[in-house]
């Protein structure tokens, strides 16, 4: 059972609708908002579930993830275990996406992070699929943050598009019979700051309120206070867990429920719109 339940949201826009009021962030300003909500649904293993939706575009994303970490000399490797399902409700399509691994490099001197490993994107309804490999930087030479990918169809013998470049900069696509062209330019995508409720309006388990003292201590570079505040939170939650075990109470997640091997948001957009 989960020991933390944490959630927040992001939104932009200026109108209101019943769909928004019944959604994961009822205070969001518009049905053109992109809303994100997450909850730690399990402590052993530490699984986090998250849900994203855009009501006007009829898009929703359900995902759950947990990590396995290990030391690799002067690096830390984090294996991302889980699955994401992006649903295009107007088209009846679901895209299943796996996660890359994360690496913290040079942890004793000047740390930096990178992604590595293969990800798959598959749509069972259309048969289209992609495989993207995040290439880790070689020890000598080479460049950081490179990717290499192919896009194809299960019925085809070879891919119709190849993707290359830097995942945090510019990526290029090369379609069969055509010249390489810009596929995604990260710098051309506007940055929209997320919006959260003020801490005074958040519930006791929402992450910014729950961890506010730890956050303040870290901002003040006071590691001792941050550690003691973190310990206090975890001890309180362990006490609550022991109390539940003694009384036989079963912990219930606030926002998600188990469905198969994954976790699904309770009040998804498709159900609220009858899609």
GIZI-V227847 format. One record per backbone hydrogen bond with DSSP energy under -0.5 kcal/mol. CO is the residue of the C=O (numbers start at 0). NH is the residue of the N-H. If there is no record, write none. Layout:
CO;NH, CO;NH
//
This chain:
0;42, 16;20, 17;21, 19;22, 24;27, 29;32, 30;55, 32;34, 32;54, 34;52, 36;50, 38;40, 38;48, 40;1, 41;46, 44;46, 46;40, 46;41, 47;64, 48;38, 49;62, 50;36, 51;60, 52;34, 53;57, 53;58, 54;57, 57;88, 57;89, 58;53, 59;86, 60;51, 61;84, 62;49, 63;82, 64;47, 65;80, 67;78, 69;76, 71;73, 71;74, 73;106, 74;71, 75;103, 76;69, 76;78, 77;79, 77;101, 78;67, 78;80, 79;81, 80;65, 82;63, 83;85, 83;96, 84;61, 84;86, 85;87, 85;94, 86;59, 86;88, 87;90, 87;91, 87;92, 92;87, 93;95, 94;85, 94;96, 95;121, 96;83, 100;115, 101;77, 102;104, 102;113, 103;75, 104;111, 105;108, 108;110, 111;104, 113;102, 115;100, 116;133, 118;131, 119;97, 120;129, 121;95, 121;123, 122;126, 126;153, 127;122, 128;151, 129;120, 130;149, 131;118, 131;133, 132;134, 132;147, 133;116, 133;135, 134;145, 144;166, 145;134, 146;164, 147;132, 148;162, 149;130, 150;159, 150;160, 151;128, 152;155, 159;175, 160;150, 161;173, 162;148, 163;171, 164;146, 165;168, 168;185, 169;165, 170;182, 170;183, 171;163, 172;180, 173;161, 174;177, 180;172, 183;170, 183;185, 184;187, 185;188, 187;189, 189;191, 190;192, 197;200, 197;201, 198;201, 202;205, 205;208, 205;209, 206;210, 208;211, 210;214, 211;215, 212;216, 213;217, 214;218, 215;219, 216;221, 217;220, 220;222, 221;225, 222;226, 223;227, 224;228, 225;229, 226;230, 227;231, 228;232, 229;233, 230;234, 231;235, 232;236, 233;237, 234;238, 235;239, 236;240, 237;241, 238;242, 239;243, 240;244, 241;245, 242;246, 243;247, 243;248, 248;250, 254;265, 256;263, 258;261, 261;258, 263;256, 264;267, 267;270, 267;271, 268;272, 269;273, 269;274
//
